[in-house]
């Protein structure tokens, strides 16, 4: 299709579709570069305030870009809030864990599961950091890119109260189990990319997370790009995405 913008082609990129459960939202798309591999794997986790009106399509452009860079991408869906999906605590978290662990069930020789990277945007950044904290994972997360992530659920407002089914005072154990700020140290390298002008998720989330992570002795890097809109992180033309993609590409293979 001569003249078709790359972004449009990325949105039309074809994937291999998989289900990891019986629910309609328990599915994932696999994008794999050409060649036998094995290719390093990135798990992509979309954001959208954990709401059903947002889906994994948001991550298609960055999935296509990562494939061009030689990575296989596992773009996951999960039960969210609204539209009768039954998302929230614990279903949303159960789904993210099951989706990632399902990679091992594929037994796909094209995929290298030795050092899996999670890339999450906004609410997906929270889920990526949470997933890296799992100690019983069949497919452990070795590195995390958290893009404009909701790092402190206790201060994130009504959407997190809906996600966890109450306030921090009412269900403190859920906040302790789900909030990235309370799961430090992770023991894996983390890249935070968060613009100082983000009006959806304030950059203070990432700044507090970086400060506490450094104090705990974990490897963390915070980059505050000049392009600071909230959705710029999933725009493959942006500085915010470029620095994230280069960091992913620098991982040992």
Secondary structure, DSSP 8 states (H G I E B T S, - for coil): -TT--HHHHHHT---EEEESSSSTT-EEEEE--SSS--EEEEEEE--STTBTT--GGGGHHHHHHHHHTT-EEEEE----BSTT---STTHHHHHHHHHHHHHHHH--TTEEEEEEEEEEETHHHHHHHHHHT-SS-SS-EEEEEEES----GGGS-HHHHHHHTS-TTT-HHHHHHH-GGGS---SSEEEEE--TT-SSS-THHHHHHHHHHHHHT--EEEE--S---SGGGG-TTSHHHHHHHHHHHTS--
